[in-house]
């Protein structure tokens, strides 16, 4: 099992910045991709960004140029969010998974609120 603990989030005005962090513990050999997903109110959980242990990064189009994911892909992952928009609001979840094994782990979620 892998435990993911998130920190960061909160309330920010549109145009502001926030940083989310996540640390993994436990059987981290079962994780080689870490990322962030968000769940806007009343909507499905959606991919924001991922990073692999080889440093490959993936972003959803709506955050490209504004968000930056960093980390090692197995122990830690962070998401720097700049130029935040009201539509970026939601509960952000840290995710850890493996490209081969069926493991898929989630953090408890952290709320991001963007006021207009």
Secondary structure, DSSP 8 states (H G I E B T S, - for coil): -EEEEEEE-EEEETT--EEEEEEEEESGGG-SEEEEEEE-TTS--EEEEEEETT--EEE-GGGTTTEEEEE-SSSEEEEEE-S--GGG-EEEEEEEE-SSS--EEE---EEEEEE-
